[in-house]
Amino acid sequence: MNNQLVDPFGRRITYLRLSVTDRCDFRCTYCMSEDMVFAAREQILSLEELYNVADAFIGLGVKRIRITGGEPLVRKNVLSLLTRLGQRPELEDLAITTNGSQLTELAPQLQAAGVKRLNVSLDSLQRERFAAFTRRDKLEQVLAGIDTARAAGFSRIKLNTVVQKGRNDDEVLDLVEFAMARGLDISFIEEMPLGSITSHQREQTFCSSDEVRERIEQRHALVRSSKLTGGPSRYWQVVGSDSQIGFISPHSHNFCGDCNRVRVTAEGKLVLCLGHENALDLKSLMRAHPGDSERLRDALQQALQLKPERHHFETDAQVQVVRFMSMTGG
């Protein structure tokens, strides 16, 4: 086999989303239940195993790695992993998705470790509404973390907002202007049907990217951007501003045609597509054959031949994938 990852549809995989924990200090309603049962410690990949997974992917041509959770910054000693990855010259981009709760303490250390970009989840600027989304009253802590991160010198910081009709869609313009005032980018995300939830009915709260963009264009001129980050966002530039606005549209504008990414969960499952349950157990392979990097790379290449062409998310109440987003790694 050659040293790259190519699926049956000719798509080359250059982007890995690597989850380092299923735990989180928030309980966002679209991501996990309030009474989540987390994996036992021995079921979670060690930091060394996580590095070995990343190393195998880098050896097969992956150029971008995003560290995810749960909340990745609650993982003990995660900075040691980030520092090792930050020293890999083959990586063009090392990024993190975070809820922002730990940034006042860790942002400078993340930047020093080699993390280039941050994505910070922020679904509301209203304290009570933020607390309802996250089940935690920590908006001020997150906003302070964003300010600390801005001062730390990352190449780019982006906000991620899951838009829900009747719950936070009236804040779209406020969030855009919050981002613009601070030189940040922002992506608006259509909620994905992962995990069974009771806090809302997804078919009633669905808000399409087209609706969000039309609302923004009532106040701000947008032009299509050529920006590519290796992820599913499609970007628009705010005229007269450095800020770009992304739209992640798994329902209304399927982005599978140029998919270049796979995910590895904290338990070591290689998830080939966010919208499918099929996965390869990398943990069992690595623990049965410790240190056998060639066997791991071969397994990754073989697994890629099972990557589906696309997902088929629907907006009705049917849960198509039973795992929660927190278990998948974003």
C-alpha positions as CSV (number, residue, x, y, z in Angstrom):
1,M,0.0,0.0,0.0
2,N,1.1,3.6,-0.6
3,N,1.5,6.0,2.3
4,Q,-1.8,7.8,2.1
5,L,-5.4,7.4,3.0
6,V,-7.8,7.3,0.0
7,D,-11.4,6.1,0.3
8,P,-13.3,4.2,-2.5
9,F,-14.6,7.5,-3.9
10,G,-11.2,9.0,-4.4
11,R,-11.3,11.3,-1.5
12,R,-7.9,11.7,0.2
13,I,-8.1,11.9,4.0
14,T,-5.8,14.7,5.3
15,Y,-7.7,15.7,8.5
16,L,-8.1,13.9,11.8
17,R,-10.4,14.8,14.6
18,L,-9.0,13.1,17.7
19,S,-11.0,12.9,20.9
20,V,-9.0,12.8,24.1
21,T,-11.9,12.4,26.5
22,D,-15.6,11.7,26.6
23,R,-15.9,13.9,29.8
24,C,-17.0,17.5,29.9
25,D,-17.6,20.1,32.6
26,F,-20.7,21.3,30.7
27,R,-23.8,19.3,29.8
28,C,-25.0,20.9,26.5
29,T,-28.5,19.8,25.7
30,Y,-27.7,18.8,22.1
31,C,-24.5,17.0,23.0
32,M,-25.1,14.9,26.1
33,S,-27.6,14.1,28.8
34,E,-27.4,15.5,32.3
35,D,-26.8,12.1,33.8
36,M,-24.2,10.9,31.3
37,V,-22.4,7.6,32.1
38,F,-18.8,8.1,31.1
39,A,-16.3,5.4,30.1
40,A,-14.1,3.9,32.7
41,R,-10.5,5.1,32.7
42,E,-9.1,1.8,31.3
43,Q,-11.5,2.1,28.3
44,I,-10.0,5.5,27.3
45,L,-6.9,5.7,25.2
46,S,-3.8,6.7,27.2
47,L,-1.9,9.8,26.1
48,E,0.7,7.6,24.6
49,E,-1.9,5.6,22.6
50,L,-3.4,8.9,21.4
51,Y,-0.1,10.0,20.2
52,N,0.5,6.7,18.4
53,V,-2.8,7.0,16.6
54,A,-1.9,10.6,15.6
55,D,1.5,9.4,14.5
56,A,0.1,6.7,12.3
57,F,-2.3,9.2,10.6
58,I,0.6,11.6,10.1
59,G,2.6,8.9,8.5
60,L,-0.3,8.3,6.1
61,G,-0.5,12.0,5.0
62,V,-2.7,13.6,7.5
63,K,-1.8,17.3,7.7
64,R,-4.4,18.7,10.1
65,I,-5.4,17.4,13.5
66,R,-8.1,18.9,15.7
67,I,-8.2,17.8,19.3
68,T,-11.7,17.4,20.6
69,G,-13.6,15.9,23.6
70,G,-16.0,16.0,25.4
71,E,-14.1,18.9,26.6
72,P,-10.4,18.2,25.8
73,L,-9.0,20.6,28.3
74,V,-10.3,18.6,31.3
75,R,-8.1,15.7,30.2
76,K,-5.2,15.5,32.8
77,N,-1.8,16.3,31.3
78,V,-3.3,16.9,27.8
79,L,-0.6,19.6,27.3
80,S,2.1,16.9,27.1
81,L,0.2,15.4,24.1
82,L,-0.3,18.8,22.4
83,T,3.4,19.6,22.9
84,R,4.5,16.4,21.1
85,L,2.1,17.0,18.3
86,G,3.1,20.7,18.0
87,Q,6.6,19.6,17.4
88,R,5.7,17.5,14.3
89,P,6.8,19.5,11.2
90,E,4.5,17.4,9.0
91,L,1.4,19.0,10.6
92,E,0.2,22.1,8.9
93,D,-2.4,22.8,11.5
94,L,-3.0,21.7,15.1
95,A,-6.3,23.0,16.5
96,I,-8.6,22.5,19.4
97,T,-12.4,22.6,19.9
98,T,-13.3,23.7,23.4
99,N,-16.2,25.1,25.5
100,G,-13.9,27.8,26.7
101,S,-14.2,27.1,30.4
102,Q,-10.5,26.4,30.9
103,L,-9.0,29.1,28.6
104,T,-8.3,31.7,31.3
105,E,-5.8,29.3,32.7
106,L,-4.6,27.3,29.7
107,A,-4.8,29.6,26.6
108,P,-1.2,30.8,26.8
109,Q,0.1,27.3,27.4
110,L,-1.9,25.9,24.4
111,Q,-0.4,28.6,22.1
112,A,3.1,27.8,23.4
113,A,2.5,24.1,22.8
114,G,1.9,24.7,19.1
115,V,-1.8,24.9,18.9
116,K,-2.5,27.3,16.0
117,R,-6.3,27.7,16.1
118,L,-9.1,27.5,18.6
119,N,-12.8,26.8,18.1
120,V,-14.9,27.9,21.1
121,S,-18.5,26.8,21.4
122,L,-20.8,29.7,22.2
123,D,-24.6,29.3,21.7
124,S,-25.8,32.4,23.6
125,L,-24.6,35.7,25.0
126,Q,-27.5,35.8,27.5
127,R,-26.6,34.4,30.9
128,E,-29.9,32.5,31.6
129,R,-30.1,31.1,28.1
130,F,-26.5,30.1,28.1
131,A,-27.1,28.2,31.4
132,A,-30.1,26.5,29.9
133,F,-28.1,25.3,26.9
134,T,-25.1,24.1,28.9
135,R,-26.8,23.3,32.2
136,R,-24.0,25.4,33.8
137,D,-24.1,29.1,34.8
138,K,-20.6,29.9,33.4
139,L,-21.1,32.4,30.6
140,E,-18.8,35.0,32.2
141,Q,-16.1,32.4,32.6
142,V,-16.3,31.5,28.9
143,L,-16.2,35.1,27.8
144,A,-13.2,35.8,30.0
145,G,-11.5,32.7,28.4
146,I,-12.1,34.1,25.0
147,D,-10.5,37.4,25.9
148,T,-7.5,35.5,27.4
149,A,-7.2,33.5,24.2
150,R,-7.3,36.6,22.0
151,A,-4.3,38.0,23.9
152,A,-2.4,34.7,23.6
153,G,-1.6,35.0,19.9
154,F,-3.4,32.2,18.1
155,S,-3.5,32.5,14.3
156,R,-7.3,32.3,14.4
157,I,-10.1,31.9,16.9
158,K,-13.6,30.9,15.8
159,L,-16.8,30.7,17.6
160,N,-19.2,27.8,17.0
161,T,-22.9,28.3,17.4
162,V,-25.5,25.6,17.1
163,V,-28.6,27.5,15.9
164,Q,-32.1,26.4,17.1
165,K,-35.3,28.1,16.1
166,G,-37.1,29.6,19.1
167,R,-34.2,29.0,21.3
168,N,-31.3,31.2,20.1
169,D,-32.0,32.1,16.5
170,D,-32.9,35.6,17.6
171,E,-29.2,36.1,18.7
172,V,-27.6,35.5,15.3
173,L,-26.9,39.1,14.7
174,D,-25.7,39.7,18.2
175,L,-23.3,36.8,17.9
176,V,-22.0,38.0,14.6
177,E,-21.4,41.5,16.0
178,F,-19.7,40.1,19.1
179,A,-17.3,38.2,16.8
180,M,-16.7,41.1,14.5
181,A,-15.9,43.5,17.4
182,R,-13.2,41.1,18.6
183,G,-11.7,40.0,15.3
184,L,-13.1,36.5,15.5
185,D,-14.7,34.2,13.0
186,I,-17.9,32.4,13.7
187,S,-19.7,29.3,12.3
188,F,-23.4,28.6,12.6
189,I,-24.2,24.9,12.7
190,E,-27.4,23.0,11.9
191,E,-28.0,20.6,14.8
192,M,-27.1,17.0,14.0
193,P,-29.4,14.1,15.0
194,L,-27.0,12.3,17.3
195,G,-28.1,10.7,20.6
196,S,-31.6,10.7,22.1
197,I,-32.5,14.0,23.8
198,T,-35.5,15.2,25.8
199,S,-34.8,19.0,26.0
200,H,-36.4,19.9,22.7
201,Q,-37.9,18.4,19.5
202,R,-35.3,18.6,16.8
203,E,-37.7,18.9,13.9
204,Q,-39.3,21.9,15.6
205,T,-36.1,23.7,16.4
206,F,-34.3,23.1,13.1
207,C,-33.0,26.3,11.6
208,S,-31.3,26.1,8.2
209,S,-28.1,27.8,7.2
210,D,-29.9,29.7,4.5
211,E,-32.3,31.2,7.0
212,V,-29.3,32.3,9.2
213,R,-27.5,33.8,6.3
214,E,-30.5,35.7,5.1
215,R,-30.9,37.1,8.6
216,I,-27.3,38.3,8.7
217,E,-27.5,39.8,5.2
218,Q,-30.3,42.1,6.5
219,R,-27.5,44.0,8.2
220,H,-24.2,43.0,6.8
221,A,-23.0,42.4,3.2
222,L,-21.5,39.0,2.7
223,V,-19.3,37.7,-0.2
224,R,-18.2,34.1,-0.7
225,S,-14.8,33.4,0.7
226,S,-12.2,31.1,-0.6
227,K,-11.1,30.2,2.9
228,L,-10.4,26.5,3.5
229,T,-9.7,25.0,6.9
230,G,-10.1,21.3,6.1
231,G,-13.4,21.2,7.8
232,P,-17.0,21.2,6.7
233,S,-17.7,25.0,7.1
234,R,-18.5,27.0,4.0
235,Y,-17.3,30.6,4.6
236,W,-18.5,34.1,3.7
237,Q,-16.6,37.2,4.3
238,V,-18.2,40.2,6.1
239,V,-17.6,43.1,3.8
240,G,-15.4,45.7,5.6
241,S,-14.4,43.3,8.3
242,D,-11.7,40.7,9.0
243,S,-14.4,38.3,10.3
244,Q,-15.6,35.4,8.3
245,I,-18.9,33.6,8.8
246,G,-19.1,29.9,8.3
247,F,-22.1,27.6,7.8
248,I,-22.0,23.9,8.6
249,S,-25.1,22.5,6.9
250,P,-25.4,18.7,7.3
251,H,-29.1,18.8,6.4
252,S,-29.6,21.6,3.9
253,H,-26.3,21.6,2.0
254,N,-24.7,18.1,2.3
255,F,-20.9,18.5,2.5
256,C,-19.9,14.9,1.9
257,G,-18.7,15.2,-1.7
258,D,-15.3,16.6,-0.6
259,C,-15.1,15.0,2.8
260,N,-11.4,14.7,3.8
261,R,-11.8,13.7,7.5
262,V,-12.3,10.9,9.9
263,R,-12.7,10.8,13.7
264,V,-11.1,8.7,16.4
265,T,-13.1,8.6,19.7
266,A,-11.5,8.7,23.1
267,E,-12.2,4.9,23.4
268,G,-10.2,4.4,20.2
269,K,-13.0,3.8,17.7
270,L,-12.2,5.0,14.2
271,V,-15.4,6.7,13.0
272,L,-15.4,6.9,9.3
273,C,-18.5,9.1,9.0
274,L,-20.4,11.1,11.6
275,G,-23.7,9.9,10.2
276,H,-23.0,6.1,10.4
277,E,-22.4,3.7,13.3
278,N,-19.7,1.6,11.6
279,A,-16.3,2.0,13.4
280,L,-13.0,0.2,13.7
281,D,-11.7,-0.7,17.2
282,L,-8.1,0.7,17.2
283,K,-7.7,0.3,20.9
284,S,-8.0,-3.5,20.8
285,L,-5.6,-3.6,17.9
286,M,-3.0,-1.5,19.6
287,R,-3.2,-3.3,23.0
288,A,-3.0,-6.7,21.3
289,H,0.1,-5.5,19.3
290,P,1.8,-2.7,21.2
291,G,4.3,-0.7,19.3
292,D,3.4,-2.3,15.9
293,S,2.9,1.0,14.0
294,E,3.0,-0.8,10.6
295,R,0.0,-3.0,11.6
296,L,-1.8,0.1,12.8
297,R,-1.2,2.0,9.5
298,D,-2.3,-1.0,7.5
299,A,-5.5,-1.3,9.5
300,L,-6.3,2.4,8.9
301,Q,-5.8,2.0,5.1
302,Q,-8.0,-1.1,5.0
303,A,-10.7,0.6,7.1
304,L,-10.9,3.5,4.7
305,Q,-12.3,1.2,2.1
306,L,-15.5,1.1,4.2
307,K,-16.0,4.9,4.4
308,P,-19.5,5.6,3.0
309,E,-20.1,8.1,0.3
310,R,-22.3,10.3,2.4
311,H,-24.6,10.6,5.4
312,H,-28.3,10.9,5.3
313,F,-29.4,13.1,8.2
314,E,-33.1,13.9,8.4
315,T,-34.7,16.6,10.5
316,D,-37.6,14.5,11.9
317,A,-37.6,13.1,15.4
318,Q,-36.1,9.8,14.4
319,V,-32.6,9.3,16.0
320,Q,-30.4,7.9,13.3
321,V,-27.2,7.6,15.3
322,V,-27.6,6.6,19.0
323,R,-24.2,7.9,20.2
324,F,-24.1,11.4,21.6
325,M,-21.9,14.0,20.0
326,S,-19.7,14.0,23.1
327,M,-18.9,10.4,22.5
328,T,-17.9,11.0,18.8
329,G,-15.4,13.9,19.3
330,G,-17.1,16.7,17.5
